[in-house]
Amino acid sequence: MNSTKHLDDLAQIRNIMERSTKFLSLSAWAAILAGIYALIGAAVAYRIIYFSPIVRYEALKEGPLNPAALPLFVTAAIVFLLALTTGVWLSQKKAQKAGQKLWNRSAIRATINFAIPLAAGGAFVLILYYRGYYSMLAASTLVFYGLALINAGNFTFSDIRKLGIWEVVVGLVAALFPSNGILFWAIGFGVLHLIYGGILYWKYER
């Protein structure tokens, strides 16, 4: 009986320590919905590029600020904002349900460690776009997003690090097949989010 009680006490202490050092309010449904948004966005981008009277890549040769790129930027911005706002909202609800604050110390640390590689990647992608290396945009976004997840994974669920590793792998493969950028975007931002969102839900929220 005493040994069982000691084991229970140790488990509770471990749980308390984990909650104090890791951000555990991340919602699995946020990842699932982000994957759905990404797949819809990829379908819209595919239609814009391949079913448009304007040849987008030919138009982009006239300069990076050509209006032909505007629909693609709008699509990407909408997907990003939907994923971000949904993630914050659902994580806020999860934190409230658990009687916790969303923006505690561990959440801030996770956000900072996620934002630094992501900001660097965003700047790098903009430089690639400005220099005309359009075929490397998909690979670069996936690789830097994966690195951001790996970095943030130290302060949240370990599954986030695994997702980040797979994002990097998909990004590197995308670099080998630059003409299939939208396909790899759909796999990395869509399919992988659906898979890992399902894993998070199965392990922690069901």
C-alpha positions in Angstrom: 0.0 0.0 0.0 2.8 2.4 0.9 4.7 1.7 -2.3 1.5 2.4 -4.3 0.9 5.6 -2.5 4.5 6.7 -3.1 4.1 6.0 -6.8 0.9 8.0 -6.9 2.6 10.9 -5.2 5.5 10.8 -7.6 3.1 10.8 -10.5 1.2 13.8 -9.2 4.5 15.7 -8.5 5.7 14.9 -12.1 2.3 16.1 -13.5 2.6 19.3 -11.5 6.1 19.9 -12.7 5.2 19.2 -16.3 2.3 21.6 -16.2 4.5 24.3 -14.7 7.2 24.0 -17.4 5.2 23.0 -20.5 2.4 24.6 -22.4 -0.3 22.0 -22.4 -3.3 24.1 -23.4 -2.6 23.6 -27.1 -5.8 22.3 -28.7 -5.7 19.2 -30.9 -8.7 20.6 -32.8 -6.7 23.7 -33.7 -4.2 21.5 -35.5 -7.0 19.6 -37.3 -8.8 22.8 -38.4 -5.5 24.3 -39.5 -5.0 21.3 -41.7 -8.4 21.7 -43.2 -7.8 25.4 -43.9 -4.5 24.6 -45.5 -6.0 22.0 -47.8 -8.7 24.4 -48.9 -6.1 27.1 -49.4 -4.0 24.7 -51.5 -7.0 23.9 -53.7 -7.8 27.6 -54.2 -4.1 28.4 -55.0 -4.0 25.5 -57.5 -7.1 26.8 -59.2 -5.7 30.4 -59.3 -2.4 29.2 -60.9 -3.6 26.5 -63.3 -7.2 27.7 -64.2 -6.5 31.4 -64.6 -6.5 33.3 -67.9 -3.3 34.9 -66.6 0.0 32.9 -66.7 1.1 33.7 -63.1 4.7 32.7 -63.4 5.2 34.6 -66.6 3.6 37.7 -65.1 5.9 37.4 -62.0 8.9 37.8 -64.3 7.9 41.4 -64.8 8.6 42.0 -61.1 7.8 40.7 -57.6 5.2 43.4 -57.0 3.1 42.4 -60.0 -0.7 42.3 -59.2 -0.8 38.8 -60.6 0.6 37.5 -57.3 -2.1 39.3 -55.2 -4.7 36.5 -55.2 -2.1 34.0 -54.0 -1.0 36.4 -51.2 -4.6 37.0 -50.1 -5.2 33.2 -50.0 -2.1 32.6 -47.9 -3.0 35.4 -45.6 -6.6 34.2 -45.0 -5.4 30.6 -44.3 -2.7 31.9 -41.8 -5.1 34.2 -40.0 -7.8 31.6 -39.8 -5.4 29.0 -38.4 -3.9 31.6 -35.9 -7.3 32.9 -34.6 -8.8 29.4 -34.4 -5.7 28.1 -32.5 -5.8 30.9 -30.0 -9.5 30.6 -29.4 -9.6 26.9 -29.0 -6.5 26.9 -26.8 -8.2 29.6 -24.6 -11.3 27.5 -24.2 -9.1 24.5 -23.3 -7.2 26.5 -20.7 -10.4 27.9 -19.2 -11.9 24.4 -19.0 -8.8 23.2 -17.0 -9.0 26.3 -14.8 -5.7 27.7 -16.1 -4.6 30.9 -17.8 -3.7 30.6 -21.4 -0.8 33.1 -21.4 1.3 31.7 -18.5 5.1 31.5 -18.4 5.3 28.3 -20.3 3.0 29.5 -23.1 5.0 32.7 -23.5 8.3 30.7 -23.7 6.8 28.3 -26.3 5.5 31.2 -28.4 8.8 33.1 -28.3 10.7 29.9 -29.3 8.2 29.3 -32.1 8.2 32.9 -33.3 12.0 33.4 -33.7 12.7 30.7 -36.4 9.3 31.5 -38.0 10.2 35.2 -38.3 13.6 34.4 -39.7 12.1 32.0 -42.2 9.5 34.6 -43.2 12.2 37.1 -43.9 14.2 34.5 -45.8 11.1 33.6 -47.9 10.5 37.3 -48.7 14.1 37.6 -49.9 13.7 34.5 -52.1 10.5 36.0 -53.5 12.1 39.4 -54.1 15.1 37.7 -55.9 12.8 35.7 -58.1 13.4 32.2 -56.6 9.7 31.3 -56.7 10.3 27.5 -57.0 12.0 27.4 -53.6 9.2 29.2 -51.7 7.2 26.0 -50.7 10.3 24.2 -49.5 11.6 27.1 -47.5 8.3 27.7 -45.7 8.0 24.1 -44.8 11.6 23.8 -43.5 11.4 26.9 -41.4 8.0 26.1 -40.1 9.3 22.7 -39.1 12.3 24.2 -37.3 9.9 26.5 -35.4 7.9 23.6 -34.3 11.0 21.7 -33.2 12.1 24.7 -31.2 8.7 25.2 -29.6 8.4 21.5 -28.9 10.7 21.8 -25.9 8.0 23.7 -24.1 4.8 21.8 -25.1 3.8 18.3 -26.2 6.7 16.2 -27.5 4.5 15.3 -30.5 5.0 18.8 -31.7 8.7 18.2 -32.2 7.9 15.1 -34.2 5.5 17.1 -36.4 8.3 19.6 -36.9 10.7 16.9 -38.0 8.3 15.7 -40.6 7.7 19.2 -41.8 11.4 19.6 -42.4 11.5 16.3 -44.2 8.6 17.3 -46.5 10.3 20.6 -47.1 13.6 19.0 -48.1 11.7 16.7 -50.5 9.9 19.7 -51.9 13.3 21.3 -52.7 14.0 18.3 -54.9 10.8 18.7 -56.8 10.3 22.4 -57.0 7.6 22.3 -59.6 5.2 20.5 -57.2 5.2 23.2 -54.5 1.4 23.3 -54.0 1.3 19.5 -53.6 4.0 19.6 -50.8 2.3 22.6 -49.2 -0.9 20.5 -49.0 1.0 17.6 -47.5 3.0 19.6 -45.0 0.4 22.1 -43.9 -2.6 20.1 -44.5 -2.2 16.3 -44.2 0.4 16.4 -41.5 -1.7 18.7 -39.4 -4.6 16.5 -39.7 -2.6 13.4 -38.7 -0.9 15.0 -35.7 -4.0 16.8 -34.6 -5.7 13.4 -34.6 -2.8 11.9 -32.6 -3.0 14.8 -30.0 -6.7 14.3 -29.6 -6.4 10.6 -29.2 -3.6 10.8 -26.6 -4.7 13.8 -24.6 -8.3 15.0 -25.2 -10.6 12.1 -25.9 
